Amino acid sequence: MFTIVICEDEKTQREQLKSYLSLILGELGVLYEFIEYESGEQLLNNYVSKAQLIFLDIQMGELTGMETARRIRERDKNVDIIFVSGLTSYMQEGYEVSARRYIIKPIEEKEFRRQVLPCIEEILKKNEEYVWIKSQYSSYKILMSDILYAETYGRKINIYTKQRVYDTHINLGELEKKLDPEVFFRCHRGYLVNLKK
């Protein structure tokens, strides 16, 4: 599921973005969902870690889109951000938060497609290299190449990376199906190892 967050205080603008995005994602044959917020505060208070792409308006309420992006970067370095604004004066600041694009309003469909389609295609390609794991309390997106090995531990699976250990309640067979069979090998009924590590 491709999750897109749209943070825009004007409903007509949100609807326009959803319309353009639905056309692009429909052509790509991607299952998707939109999560909408009317303000930066609302987005930050309900932040969705599974989001892959965030569209941010610059001028919103008390918290600007730029400040919202800075706060997002404090907790999520990987999510892609695209600014949508009628102002060009914030373009330079967009680099400070690693924004992918800065789209100027009013938005024309042809220009929107030209700017956004390559971003979506790149995200989809990048996501093929990740695996989503659910633990008891949250979900994690783990880069496959970071996984050293996985082992059965009681009724759960521990997934070891250089940075930390993740636990999940799926079985080893389910995990094996999510990983690249050319890289990961089931050397024992309780272990799955990364051959490159």
Secondary structure by P-SEA (a helix, b strand, c coil): cbbbbbbcccaaaaaaaaaaaaaaaaaacccbbbbbbccaaaaaaaccccccbbbbbcccccccaaaaaaaaaaccccbbbbbbccccccccccccccccccccccccaaaaaaccaaaaaaaaaaaaabbbbbcccccccccccccccccccccbbbbbcccbbbbbcccaaaaaaaccccccccccccbbbcccc
